[in-house]
Amino acid sequence: MLKFLLPKKHAPRWMVTAVDLTVSVFALYAAALLRFEFRIPQEEWEVWKAFLPVFLTARITAFLLFNTSAGIIRHTGLEDVKRIALCTSAVTVVFASANLIAAKLGNGPYWIPFSILGIEWILTTATMVSSRWLVKWLYLQNKRHPGIKTQIAIYGAGEAGLLAKEAIDRELGDSGMKLIAFIDDDRNKIGKKIEGIDILSPNQAEILFAGGRIDQMILSIQNLNKEHRRRMVDMALQHGVRPLDVPPVDRWINGSLSLGQIRELNIEDLLGREPIKMNSQHIHEDMNGKRIVVTGAAGSIGSELVRQLLMYKPEILLAIDQAETPMHDLHLELKALGVDDRVDLQIGDVRDAQQILDTLKVFKPDVVFHAAAYKHVPMMEKQPWQAFDTNAMGSRNVLKAAEAAKCPRFVFISTDKAVNPTSVMGATKRLAELLVLQSASNSNTQCVITRFGNVLGSNGSVIPLFKRQIESGGPITVTDKEVTRYFMTIPEAVSLVLEAATMGEQDDVFVFDMGQSIKILDLAKKMIALAGLEEGKDIEVAITGLRPGEKMHEELLSHRESMLPTHHHKIMRASTPPSLSSDDIENIVELSKAKGSHQETLVLLKTLIPEYQRNSGQ
């Protein structure tokens, strides 16, 4: 029956204004009846003949000025109520002022009794608001349908929480959601209600979760710190409640939250730490107007370096990579952002020493960021010479080219796998570090080495792998129950690289604070829960054993290095003296001419890096 009480389309503005005007006239008449005890004197009707046209004109003018018919009635909210109250109050104040002026100038009675004005204001405001809420209620009842609904709790009883509730109400019939409770930490809110919905404390909410009454929890608080967010999510997942997330306000459509924007929580949202504050002004002063080169520019780190460096307005940025398709994708992205005119993209290979030398001599860079590398551990175990040629010799080629081009600064992107390496990839990156340190000891080019662990969402990261395995129905493969890794977001890692680049001296190795290491098995289980699945029932976790070259636990500092502080608490300086002799350099150069000798590569790596203990896997 409710379907017949509501129009299928939105009511036109003229109709809403006409109804509001009719409400005002009836409210005025009702006010007069109440004022004169339902017997309006004949002389009052004479006054009303002159007053009514003025009243109607004033009301219509106010409706237009305050745009009271603009809101969609079925979606009436607090802003609409506020606009109506201001509109009706403005007219009442105008007539009250006219009363006082008329009485003073005419030395007689008021034009319209104040009691009538007051009663009319109350009745008009109340009727306009209540009629809109009635239409909204009818609409929501019409949208409701029988059957199983998704039971929702919203964490955050503030403005964002209310907007999330409104989004649910607007699309109630399509979403099938039913809001059960708000959750908040504010003691002043706990125990109260918002539009009839209880506000619970986190402890009370956990009881609700444990009872199976909640299916999903929407995290609406925008500035919730990472640790608090993790605790709430862990509590929800423990009881089979799926957490959802509200995007930042600047991504809402026309300032309004849509139910479609409420998304499933990403594992990256839980692993990321509190944002690290960078001295962006210092970086801007250092990079602004400079000629900058980025190798490996199409990779995860390289492309983010390009994005962040462009924020500091360099004179020109030369992006080099040998992967054509990813470079084309980067070009399209930069073009869409309107910054492609400040970037020169070049297909180039760091293994081609002559090409890199010619390129940098012509370009004359002020800073070179070297991020090009082979990084997939199992793949490089089978191809040691290719890893050596790219990671070690490629780094030496770029450094020598930078020195020949008289570049003031060279920044090398290393990895935690270079510390006490157990893999070919790690050993070749460590050899690259040693080559940079050896060159820095007698070079006019300032050399800076940055070392950090895994980055979230990078090519080859375990998180995209787990996502694909979950989508395909599993199993999720974990190498060992106890294996751990450090994680950092790509933007965070690159920001630290830029910060370190501005503070480096001649031969600095900078190590980033990666926070707490994470057990990969726990990561897999949490991703299963976030996907709404149950381990052992919906999807399996398979323990496969460590792969060749893999470590059980990554390290950021070798036993031969010591840690020194810097002015940034997230960046430490590793004391790493050069250890390559001139004979070692000759042997490295000779190996580079061997072209493909895997066995000679392994022998040389073991000779030059005594701490290298190759792990053949399980």
Rosetta blueprint (number, residue, H / E / L):
1 M L
2 L H
3 K H
4 F H
5 L H
6 L L
7 P L
8 K L
9 K L
10 H L
11 A L
12 P L
13 R H
14 W H
15 M H
16 V H
17 T H
18 A H
19 V H
20 D H
21 L H
22 T H
23 V H
24 S H
25 V H
26 F H
27 A H
28 L H
29 Y H
30 A H
31 A H
32 A H
33 L H
34 L H
35 R H
36 F L
37 E L
38 F L
39 R L
40 I L
41 P L
42 Q H
43 E H
44 E H
45 W H
46 E H
47 V H
48 W H
49 K H
50 A H
51 F H
52 L H
53 P H
54 V H
55 F H
56 L H
57 T H
58 A H
59 R H
60 I H
61 T H
62 A H
63 F H
64 L H
65 L H
66 F H
67 N L
68 T L
69 S L
70 A L
71 G L
72 I L
73 I H
74 R H
75 H H
76 T L
77 G L
78 L H
79 E H
80 D H
81 V H
82 K H
83 R H
84 I H
85 A H
86 L H
87 C H
88 T H
89 S H
90 A H
91 V H
92 T H
93 V H
94 V H
95 F H
96 A H
97 S H
98 A H
99 N H
100 L H
101 I H
102 A H
103 A H
104 K H
105 L H
106 G H
107 N L
108 G L
109 P L
110 Y L
111 W L
112 I L
113 P L
114 F H
115 S H
116 I H
117 L H
118 G H
119 I H
120 E H
121 W H
122 I H
123 L H
124 T H
125 T H
126 A H
127 T H
128 M H
129 V H
130 S H
131 S H
132 R H
133 W H
134 L H
135 V H
136 K H
137 W H
138 L H
139 Y H
140 L H
141 Q H
142 N H
143 K H
144 R L
145 H L
146 P L
147 G L
148 I L
149 K L
150 T E
151 Q E
152 I E
153 A E
154 I E
155 Y E
156 G L
157 A L
158 G L
159 E H
160 A H
161 G H
162 L H
163 L H
164 A H
165 K H
166 E H
167 A H
168 I H
169 D H
170 R H
171 E L
172 L H
173 G H
174 D H
175 S H
176 G L
177 M E
178 K E
179 L E
180 I E
181 A E
182 F E
183 I E
184 D L
185 D L
186 D L
187 R L
188 N L
189 K L
190 I L
191 G L
192 K L
193 K E
194 I E
195 E L
196 G L
197 I E
198 D E
199 I E
200 L E
201 S L
202 P H
203 N H
204 Q H
205 A H
206 E H
207 I H
208 L H
209 F H
210 A H
211 G L
212 G L
213 R L
214 I L
215 D L
216 Q E
217 M E
218 I E
219 L E
220 S L
221 I L
222 Q L
223 N L
224 L L
225 N L
226 K H
227 E H
228 H H
229 R H
230 R H
231 R H
232 M H
233 V H
234 D H
235 M H
236 A H
237 L H
238 Q H
239 H L
240 G L
241 V L
242 R E
243 P E
244 L E
245 D E
246 V L
247 P L
248 P L
249 V H
250 D H
251 R H
252 W L
253 I E
254 N L
255 G L
256 S E
257 L L
258 S L
259 L H
260 G H
261 Q H
262 I L
263 R E
264 E E
265 L L
266 N L
267 I H
268 E H
269 D H
270 L H
271 L H
272 G L
273 R L
274 E L
275 P L
276 I L
277 K L
278 M L
279 N L
280 S H
281 Q H
282 H H
283 I H
284 H H
285 E H
286 D H
287 M H
288 N L
289 G L
290 K L
291 R E
292 I E
293 V E
294 V E
295 T E
296 G L
297 A L
298 A L
299 G L
300 S H
301 I H
302 G H
303 S H
304 E H
305 L H
306 V H
307 R H
308 Q H
309 L H
310 L H
311 M H
312 Y L
313 K L
314 P L
315 E L
316 I E
317 L E
318 L E
319 A E
320 I E
321 D E
322 Q L
323 A L
324 E H
325 T H
326 P H
327 M H
328 H H
329 D H
330 L H
331 H H
332 L H
333 E H
334 L H
335 K H
336 A H
337 L H
338 G L
339 V L
340 D H
341 D H
342 R H
343 V E
344 D E
345 L E
346 Q E
347 I E
348 G L
349 D L
350 V L
351 R L
352 D L
353 A H
354 Q H
355 Q H
356 I H
357 L H
358 D H
359 T H
360 L H
361 K H
362 V H
363 F H
364 K L
365 P L
366 D L
367 V E
368 V E
369 F E
370 H E
371 A L
372 A L
373 A L
374 Y L
375 K L
376 H L
377 V H
378 P H
379 M H
380 M H
381 E H
382 K L
383 Q L
384 P H
385 W H
386 Q H
387 A H
388 F H
389 D H
390 T H
391 N H
392 A H
393 M H
394 G H
395 S H
396 R H
397 N H
398 V H
399 L H
400 K H
401 A H
402 A H
403 E H
404 A H
405 A L
406 K L
407 C L
408 P L
409 R E
410 F E
411 V E
412 F E
413 I E
414 S L
415 T L
416 D H
417 K H
418 A H
419 V L
420 N L
421 P L
422 T L
423 S L
424 V H
425 M H
426 G H
427 A H
428 T H
429 K H
430 R H
431 L H
432 A H
433 E H
434 L H
435 L H
436 V H
437 L H
438 Q H
439 S H
440 A H
441 S L
442 N L
443 S L
444 N L
445 T L
446 Q E
447 C E
448 V E
449 I E
450 T E
451 R E
452 F L
453 G L
454 N E
455 V E
456 L E
457 G L
458 S L
459 N L
460 G L
461 S L
462 V H
463 I H
464 P H
465 L H
466 F H
467 K H
468 R H
469 Q H
470 I H
471 E H
472 S L
473 G L
474 G L
475 P L
476 I E
477 T E
478 V E
479 T L
480 D L
481 K L
482 E L
483 V L
484 T E
485 R E
486 Y L
487 F E
488 M E
489 T E
490 I H
491 P H
492 E H
493 A H
494 V H
495 S H
496 L H
497 V H
498 L H
499 E H
500 A H
501 A H
502 T H
503 M H
504 G L
505 E L
506 Q L
507 D E
508 D E
509 V E
510 F E
511 V E
512 F E
513 D L
514 M L
515 G L
516 Q L
517 S L
518 I E
519 K E
520 I H
521 L H
522 D H
523 L H
524 A H
525 K H
526 K H
527 M H
528 I H
529 A H
530 L H
531 A L
532 G L
533 L L
534 E L
535 E E
536 G L
537 K L
538 D L
539 I E
540 E L
541 V E
542 A E
543 I E
544 T L
545 G L
546 L L
547 R L
548 P L
549 G L
550 E L
551 K L
552 M L
553 H E
554 E L
555 E L
556 L L
557 L L
558 S L
559 H L
560 R L
561 E L
562 S E
563 M E
564 L E
565 P E
566 T L
567 H L
568 H L
569 H L
570 K L
571 I E
572 M E
573 R E
574 A E
575 S E
576 T L
577 P L
578 P L
579 S L
580 L L
581 S L
582 S H
583 D H
584 D H
585 I H
586 E H
587 N H
588 I H
589 V H
590 E H
591 L H
592 S H
593 K H
594 A H
595 K L
596 G L
597 S L
598 H H
599 Q H
600 E H
601 T H
602 L H
603 V H
604 L H
605 L H
606 K H
607 T H
608 L H
609 I L
610 P L
611 E L
612 Y L
613 Q L
614 R L
615 N L
616 S L
617 G L
618 Q L
